[in-house]
Amino acid sequence: MLHFRFSTVLKELLEATLKRPLSGSRQKTWLPTRHCCFGTASLDARAQLKVLHAAAHRPALRTAPFAAPFRSYCAKTEGAVELDEQLKKDGDSSEADSDKRRNAGILPSLEDLLFYTVAEGQEKIPAHKFLTALKATGLRTGDPRLKECMETLKETLKNTTDGVTLDRHLFKKCVQSNIVLLTQAFRKKFVIPDFQSFTSHIDELYESAKNLSGGQVADYIPQLAKFSPDLWAVSLCTVDGQRHTVGDTKVPFCLQSCVKPLKYAVAVHDYSTEYVHSFIGKEPSGLRFNKLFLNDDDKPHNPMVNAGAIVCTSLIKQGAGNAEKFDYVMNFLKKMAGNEYVGFSNATFQSERESGDRNFAIGYYLKEKKCFPEGTDMTSVLDFYFQLCSIEVTCESASVMAATLANGGICPITGERVLSPEAVRNTLSLMHSCGMYDFSGQFAFHVGLPAKSGVAGGILLVVPNVMGIMCWSPPLDKLGNSVRGIQFCLDLVELFNFHNYDNLRHFAKKHDPRREGGDQRLLANVLICITQTHVI
């Protein structure tokens, strides 16, 4: 991240605001929700403070979940307290005064403040410096939300004399379409404020797990046996769209059982919790995921074991052909992934169907127990089941899917609602209790987060309201979970307070990446106080 240079920036800011009017932007300012302290004030100062107070008490930009609350490090004098009480009475008239002042050039726009943040006292900004600073916040230049900004930047640079630098006016033109998102990024208002520090820890955890050599690549599906045991990747996406990847994150692999919670979410989204669970239970089975076994009500125990997943598959788009059903689910998954890579491995599908005797046995058992909706073609359902297991993703695209679950069903990088809150809540609940095969209880105990593993080596991990993570490495332990993936998850909650019960009172504290460090908060608040004093 770039930091303000106090004296230089304030000098530039003061000169700019006094010499020439700024854009009449109606956007929210960078002023905080609490104004700085002042002593006794003249009548003119009172009038100017009204403007600042009105700007300061407008609805704030959305702050990330768990973000640290603003704390003032300035003590108010007696005169300032009296001034506070007087300002509170002004109400709507202060709002109008504030807008007039901005139009007159007294208050800087968000675009101006962003320019001064990046420029560090210079009159022009090299485009690569802005892009580097942007990436340090966790945002990518390819983020769909920044499409207009990046396109304008590209076109603007074509028309500059050197094709590299931007002055203040050109910079404002480029960023104005996405100024709210960019303001949040550069003010460190995302869910992970110090993203570079956080990702450096993630890289260390990745390297630590990379040294593990145990486990065996799944070979009961011939296509899976072809993957190298050395492949290892971790990708994450926060609920604000911050991205980080390390390792073989662009190599496609099949979701396999990681698709189970996703298709369950689609079924609940389309129908209802009550309807879906009239066919499937909610309890952990305590048995192997591919057992021919039902609960006391002759239902599969839950949607995360094969029997439950096959029944869940039969509920999707009932009455349609498999081609239409497949396109329907693929469309959902692509929306969850923010339109990033979601493909299909026909070779894996054929391999699964040819070696799927156990699943055919489960299918006939379910048919005999009348577990399917009336009129269901069991063999067609199994074909569809094999197809969904053979859907391909990369670590990067799957991390966005996990982040959509972490974000309550809204894709972080597109802002589109994909799944209902009910579907997401139920999905995360079952992932937490049943998602990791026969290791589910151990995982809930030690990691305390919703997750789902697959025999291709993937682990889809959700940190609710914070981020989604996809770990992928083909070697599996005896329970069918990725050896490196499990170790990474354990190390993650050992370092950070992501476990569901890490935040209990009187509990030993771990690192909380959702909060800025104390020194950084103090520095930011001192800057705010100084900036307000100079503007007045």
SEVO-718960 format. One line per field, with one value per residue (C-alpha): residue in three letters; z, x, y; residue number from 1. Coordinates in steps of 0.2 Angstrom, whole numbers. Layout:
r = c(ALA;...) $
z = c(Z;...) $
x = c(X;...) $
y = c(Y;...) $
k = c(NUM;...) $
END
This chain:
r = c(MET;LEU;HIS;PHE;ARG;PHE;SER;THR;VAL;LEU;LYS;GLU;LEU;LEU;GLU;ALA;THR;LEU;LYS;ARG;PRO;LEU;SER;GLY;SER;ARG;GLN;LYS;THR;TRP;LEU;PRO;THR;ARG;HIS;CYS;CYS;PHE;GLY;THR;ALA;SER;LEU;ASP;ALA;ARG;ALA;GLN;LEU;LYS;VAL;LEU;HIS;ALA;ALA;ALA;HIS;ARG;PRO;ALA;LEU;ARG;THR;ALA;PRO;PHE;ALA;ALA;PRO;PHE;ARG;SER;TYR;CYS;ALA;LYS;THR;GLU;GLY;ALA;VAL;GLU;LEU;ASP;GLU;GLN;LEU;LYS;LYS;ASP;GLY;ASP;SER;SER;GLU;ALA;ASP;SER;ASP;LYS;ARG;ARG;ASN;ALA;GLY;ILE;LEU;PRO;SER;LEU;GLU;ASP;LEU;LEU;PHE;TYR;THR;VAL;ALA;GLU;GLY;GLN;GLU;LYS;ILE;PRO;ALA;HIS;LYS;PHE;LEU;THR;ALA;LEU;LYS;ALA;THR;GLY;LEU;ARG;THR;GLY;ASP;PRO;ARG;LEU;LYS;GLU;CYS;MET;GLU;THR;LEU;LYS;GLU;THR;LEU;LYS;ASN;THR;THR;ASP;GLY;VAL;THR;LEU;ASP;ARG;HIS;LEU;PHE;LYS;LYS;CYS;VAL;GLN;SER;ASN;ILE;VAL;LEU;LEU;THR;GLN;ALA;PHE;ARG;LYS;LYS;PHE;VAL;ILE;PRO;ASP;PHE;GLN;SER;PHE;THR;SER;HIS;ILE;ASP;GLU;LEU;TYR;GLU;SER;ALA;LYS;ASN;LEU;SER;GLY;GLY;GLN;VAL;ALA;ASP;TYR;ILE;PRO;GLN;LEU;ALA;LYS;PHE;SER;PRO;ASP;LEU;TRP;ALA;VAL;SER;LEU;CYS;THR;VAL;ASP;GLY;GLN;ARG;HIS;THR;VAL;GLY;ASP;THR;LYS;VAL;PRO;PHE;CYS;LEU;GLN;SER;CYS;VAL;LYS;PRO;LEU;LYS;TYR;ALA;VAL;ALA;VAL;HIS;ASP;TYR;SER;THR;GLU;TYR;VAL;HIS;SER;PHE;ILE;GLY;LYS;GLU;PRO;SER;GLY;LEU;ARG;PHE;ASN;LYS;LEU;PHE;LEU;ASN;ASP;ASP;ASP;LYS;PRO;HIS;ASN;PRO;MET;VAL;ASN;ALA;GLY;ALA;ILE;VAL;CYS;THR;SER;LEU;ILE;LYS;GLN;GLY;ALA;GLY;ASN;ALA;GLU;LYS;PHE;ASP;TYR;VAL;MET;ASN;PHE;LEU;LYS;LYS;MET;ALA;GLY;ASN;GLU;TYR;VAL;GLY;PHE;SER;ASN;ALA;THR;PHE;GLN;SER;GLU;ARG;GLU;SER;GLY;ASP;ARG;ASN;PHE;ALA;ILE;GLY;TYR;TYR;LEU;LYS;GLU;LYS;LYS;CYS;PHE;PRO;GLU;GLY;THR;ASP;MET;THR;SER;VAL;LEU;ASP;PHE;TYR;PHE;GLN;LEU;CYS;SER;ILE;GLU;VAL;THR;CYS;GLU;SER;ALA;SER;VAL;MET;ALA;ALA;THR;LEU;ALA;ASN;GLY;GLY;ILE;CYS;PRO;ILE;THR;GLY;GLU;ARG;VAL;LEU;SER;PRO;GLU;ALA;VAL;ARG;ASN;THR;LEU;SER;LEU;MET;HIS;SER;CYS;GLY;MET;TYR;ASP;PHE;SER;GLY;GLN;PHE;ALA;PHE;HIS;VAL;GLY;LEU;PRO;ALA;LYS;SER;GLY;VAL;ALA;GLY;GLY;ILE;LEU;LEU;VAL;VAL;PRO;ASN;VAL;MET;GLY;ILE;MET;CYS;TRP;SER;PRO;PRO;LEU;ASP;LYS;LEU;GLY;ASN;SER;VAL;ARG;GLY;ILE;GLN;PHE;CYS;LEU;ASP;LEU;VAL;GLU;LEU;PHE;ASN;PHE;HIS;ASN;TYR;ASP;ASN;LEU;ARG;HIS;PHE;ALA;LYS;LYS;HIS;ASP;PRO;ARG;ARG;GLU;GLY;GLY;ASP;GLN;ARG;LEU;LEU;ALA;ASN;VAL;LEU;ILE;CYS;ILE;THR;GLN;THR;HIS;VAL;ILE) $
z = c(0;-3;12;13;14;26;23;4;1;13;4;-13;-7;1;-14;-25;-15;-13;-31;-42;-39;-40;-48;-41;-36;-26;-20;-2;5;14;30;45;54;69;67;75;91;91;104;105;88;79;71;54;60;67;49;41;55;50;33;40;52;39;27;42;47;30;28;28;14;18;29;28;41;57;51;66;72;70;86;89;97;100;116;115;124;133;119;106;116;115;97;95;103;92;76;79;79;61;52;34;32;35;21;8;15;13;-6;-9;-1;-12;-28;-22;-21;-2;0;-11;-21;-18;-35;-29;-13;-22;-34;-19;-11;-26;-32;-16;-20;-39;-52;-63;-59;-70;-74;-68;-51;-49;-55;-43;-29;-34;-34;-16;-10;-17;-32;-49;-65;-73;-59;-68;-56;-63;-81;-85;-76;-85;-102;-99;-93;-108;-120;-110;-111;-130;-131;-119;-125;-117;-116;-98;-86;-80;-73;-60;-72;-83;-68;-61;-78;-77;-59;-57;-63;-49;-36;-22;-24;-26;-11;0;-7;-4;13;19;21;14;26;26;27;27;12;8;26;26;10;15;29;17;6;21;25;7;7;24;17;1;10;14;4;11;3;-13;-29;-31;-44;-43;-57;-70;-76;-58;-57;-71;-60;-53;-34;-34;-39;-25;-26;-15;-20;-10;-13;0;1;-5;-20;-14;-23;-20;-28;-25;-34;-48;-48;-66;-69;-72;-61;-58;-43;-39;-22;-20;-32;-19;-8;-23;-31;-14;-14;-31;-26;-10;-20;-33;-21;-2;13;18;0;-2;16;13;2;12;30;39;50;48;44;53;38;23;10;-3;9;4;20;24;40;50;39;23;17;14;29;21;4;6;5;-12;-8;-3;-18;-30;-23;-23;-41;-45;-38;-50;-65;-64;-80;-91;-101;-95;-108;-101;-83;-86;-94;-80;-66;-76;-78;-59;-56;-68;-59;-43;-50;-57;-75;-72;-79;-77;-89;-91;-93;-104;-102;-83;-86;-97;-84;-70;-79;-84;-66;-57;-51;-33;-37;-49;-34;-23;-36;-37;-18;-18;-32;-22;-6;-16;-12;-28;-34;-43;-61;-59;-72;-60;-74;-81;-64;-62;-79;-73;-57;-66;-77;-62;-53;-70;-70;-70;-61;-57;-39;-44;-51;-36;-23;-30;-29;-10;-8;-15;-1;12;5;8;-10;-19;-30;-23;-40;-50;-36;-43;-31;-36;-21;-8;10;15;3;8;27;25;14;26;40;31;25;43;50;35;22;26;24;40;46;47;66;68;55;64;81;75;60;65;47;33;20;7;0;-16;-22;-35;-21;-18;-2;-3;13;18;31;33;30;26;12;2;-1;-13;-9;-21;-21;-28;-15;-2;15;20;22;5;10;2;14;10;10;27;34;26;34;51;50;44;60;71;65;62;73;59;70;74;92;92;97;113;128;138;124;120;105;88;74;67;49;49;59;55;67;81;74;57;64;75;59;49;63;65;46;47;61;52;36;43;52;36;26;39) $
x = c(0;5;5;2;16;8;17;18;0;-8;2;-4;-22;-23;-16;-28;-43;-39;-34;-47;-64;-66;-78;-96;-97;-111;-102;-98;-82;-68;-71;-74;-90;-84;-76;-60;-58;-56;-55;-65;-70;-75;-91;-83;-76;-93;-100;-86;-88;-106;-101;-88;-101;-114;-102;-96;-113;-119;-122;-104;-98;-102;-89;-83;-90;-80;-70;-62;-73;-67;-59;-55;-38;-42;-50;-63;-62;-77;-79;-79;-93;-104;-101;-106;-122;-126;-121;-133;-147;-143;-150;-154;-148;-130;-132;-136;-122;-110;-115;-113;-96;-90;-96;-87;-71;-69;-70;-60;-69;-66;-57;-45;-41;-37;-26;-16;-15;-7;3;13;16;19;9;7;4;12;-2;8;10;-9;-11;2;-6;-23;-16;-9;-27;-32;-42;-38;-37;-49;-62;-79;-83;-68;-72;-77;-62;-49;-57;-57;-39;-33;-42;-35;-17;-18;-22;-8;9;19;6;11;7;-10;-12;-25;-39;-36;-35;-52;-59;-53;-58;-75;-85;-79;-74;-84;-76;-59;-61;-65;-50;-37;-45;-42;-61;-61;-64;-45;-38;-19;-21;-2;3;-12;-7;12;6;-5;11;20;6;6;25;24;10;20;33;21;23;10;-6;-11;-19;-37;-36;-53;-58;-45;-44;-41;-25;-17;-14;3;5;16;2;-3;-13;-22;-34;-44;-57;-64;-82;-76;-68;-50;-40;-24;-18;-2;4;-4;-20;-24;-24;-42;-48;-65;-76;-81;-89;-86;-101;-113;-116;-118;-131;-140;-140;-148;-161;-166;-165;-177;-189;-188;-179;-195;-197;-179;-178;-194;-182;-166;-160;-149;-139;-121;-121;-106;-102;-92;-99;-103;-112;-128;-137;-152;-159;-174;-186;-178;-170;-152;-144;-138;-135;-116;-115;-117;-135;-141;-132;-140;-157;-153;-148;-166;-174;-166;-176;-188;-197;-183;-170;-152;-145;-157;-153;-134;-135;-146;-133;-118;-127;-129;-110;-104;-114;-107;-89;-91;-91;-73;-68;-81;-79;-83;-72;-80;-66;-69;-88;-86;-73;-85;-99;-89;-82;-98;-105;-106;-116;-127;-130;-135;-146;-156;-157;-164;-176;-182;-185;-195;-183;-185;-199;-213;-209;-190;-179;-165;-152;-155;-152;-136;-130;-133;-125;-109;-110;-110;-96;-86;-88;-71;-65;-48;-43;-46;-64;-69;-63;-75;-89;-84;-84;-102;-107;-97;-106;-123;-126;-121;-105;-92;-85;-101;-113;-126;-137;-136;-143;-156;-150;-160;-151;-134;-137;-143;-129;-116;-124;-123;-105;-100;-108;-106;-94;-78;-82;-78;-67;-81;-82;-63;-63;-78;-68;-51;-55;-73;-78;-89;-80;-82;-69;-68;-58;-50;-40;-51;-56;-69;-68;-79;-75;-93;-93;-75;-69;-70;-54;-51;-36;-31;-19;-22;-14;-28;-27;-36;-52;-52;-47;-32;-17;-10;-27;-31;-14;-17;-34;-27;-13;-24;-35;-20;-14;-30;-45;-57;-63;-82;-78;-61;-70;-78;-75;-59;-52;-34;-32;-25;-22;-37;-34;-51;-44;-30;-15;-16;-2;-11;-27;-18;-9;-25;-34;-20;-21;-39;-37;-23;-33;-49;-39;-30;-47;-54) $
y = c(0;18;30;48;60;72;89;87;81;94;108;101;99;116;125;115;119;138;141;133;125;106;95;97;79;73;57;55;62;54;63;51;48;58;75;80;90;109;122;139;144;161;164;160;144;139;141;131;117;116;111;98;91;89;79;69;63;58;39;31;20;2;-5;-23;-36;-36;-21;-11;3;21;27;46;49;68;74;87;104;111;124;109;100;115;117;99;102;117;108;94;106;112;96;97;115;109;96;110;121;107;104;123;123;108;117;132;122;121;103;91;77;58;58;72;63;47;56;64;47;39;54;56;75;73;82;66;48;34;22;7;15;16;-2;-8;1;-6;-24;-21;-19;-36;-30;-36;-25;-39;-37;-35;-21;-11;-14;4;11;0;3;22;21;12;24;39;33;32;50;56;63;49;35;32;46;54;72;75;79;63;53;59;55;37;33;42;28;16;29;21;4;12;23;8;-1;13;18;0;-2;-20;-35;-38;-21;-26;-38;-39;-44;-57;-65;-66;-77;-87;-90;-96;-109;-115;-118;-127;-139;-141;-151;-165;-180;-193;-199;-207;-200;-208;-222;-230;-217;-220;-202;-195;-207;-197;-181;-178;-179;-164;-152;-140;-124;-112;-98;-86;-73;-61;-55;-39;-47;-46;-60;-70;-86;-97;-113;-122;-112;-112;-131;-137;-152;-160;-154;-172;-172;-153;-151;-159;-144;-133;-143;-145;-126;-125;-137;-128;-111;-118;-127;-125;-133;-142;-150;-155;-163;-173;-184;-182;-181;-169;-180;-186;-204;-210;-222;-221;-209;-223;-235;-243;-237;-227;-219;-225;-216;-224;-208;-205;-197;-181;-173;-174;-193;-202;-208;-191;-183;-194;-191;-172;-173;-181;-165;-153;-146;-161;-166;-159;-168;-171;-158;-144;-149;-149;-132;-125;-131;-125;-108;-107;-112;-99;-86;-91;-91;-73;-80;-87;-104;-118;-132;-151;-166;-179;-191;-191;-193;-208;-215;-212;-221;-236;-238;-233;-250;-244;-229;-240;-251;-236;-230;-247;-247;-230;-235;-250;-240;-227;-212;-203;-192;-201;-204;-203;-212;-218;-222;-205;-197;-207;-200;-183;-186;-192;-177;-165;-174;-171;-152;-144;-128;-120;-115;-97;-100;-111;-99;-86;-100;-102;-83;-82;-94;-84;-68;-75;-80;-64;-66;-53;-49;-46;-41;-53;-63;-81;-90;-87;-83;-99;-110;-103;-105;-123;-127;-121;-130;-146;-143;-140;-156;-168;-161;-170;-188;-198;-183;-171;-172;-170;-155;-146;-148;-143;-131;-125;-120;-126;-136;-150;-161;-171;-186;-176;-167;-151;-144;-130;-120;-105;-92;-84;-65;-65;-76;-92;-103;-118;-129;-142;-156;-174;-185;-191;-198;-214;-205;-197;-179;-170;-172;-155;-147;-153;-147;-130;-128;-133;-121;-107;-108;-111;-94;-84;-83;-90;-105;-102;-101;-92;-76;-81;-69;-72;-84;-83;-71;-76;-64;-56;-50;-41;-27;-15;-14;-1;9;10;16;29;35;36;46;58;61;64;77;86;86;93;107;112;112;124) $
k = c(1;2;3;4;5;6;7;8;9;10;11;12;13;14;15;16;17;18;19;20;21;22;23;24;25;26;27;28;29;30;31;32;33;34;35;36;37;38;39;40;41;42;43;44;45;46;47;48;49;50;51;52;53;54;55;56;57;58;59;60;61;62;63;64;65;66;67;68;69;70;71;72;73;74;75;76;77;78;79;80;81;82;83;84;85;86;87;88;89;90;91;92;93;94;95;96;97;98;99;100;101;102;103;104;105;106;107;108;109;110;111;112;113;114;115;116;117;118;119;120;121;122;123;124;125;126;127;128;129;130;131;132;133;134;135;136;137;138;139;140;141;142;143;144;145;146;147;148;149;150;151;152;153;154;155;156;157;158;159;160;161;162;163;164;165;166;167;168;169;170;171;172;173;174;175;176;177;178;179;180;181;182;183;184;185;186;187;188;189;190;191;192;193;194;195;196;197;198;199;200;201;202;203;204;205;206;207;208;209;210;211;212;213;214;215;216;217;218;219;220;221;222;223;224;225;226;227;228;229;230;231;232;233;234;235;236;237;238;239;240;241;242;243;244;245;246;247;248;249;250;251;252;253;254;255;256;257;258;259;260;261;262;263;264;265;266;267;268;269;270;271;272;273;274;275;276;277;278;279;280;281;282;283;284;285;286;287;288;289;290;291;292;293;294;295;296;297;298;299;300;301;302;303;304;305;306;307;308;309;310;311;312;313;314;315;316;317;318;319;320;321;322;323;324;325;326;327;328;329;330;331;332;333;334;335;336;337;338;339;340;341;342;343;344;345;346;347;348;349;350;351;352;353;354;355;356;357;358;359;360;361;362;363;364;365;366;367;368;369;370;371;372;373;374;375;376;377;378;379;380;381;382;383;384;385;386;387;388;389;390;391;392;393;394;395;396;397;398;399;400;401;402;403;404;405;406;407;408;409;410;411;412;413;414;415;416;417;418;419;420;421;422;423;424;425;426;427;428;429;430;431;432;433;434;435;436;437;438;439;440;441;442;443;444;445;446;447;448;449;450;451;452;453;454;455;456;457;458;459;460;461;462;463;464;465;466;467;468;469;470;471;472;473;474;475;476;477;478;479;480;481;482;483;484;485;486;487;488;489;490;491;492;493;494;495;496;497;498;499;500;501;502;503;504;505;506;507;508;509;510;511;512;513;514;515;516;517;518;519;520;521;522;523;524;525;526;527;528;529;530;531;532;533;534;535;536) $
END
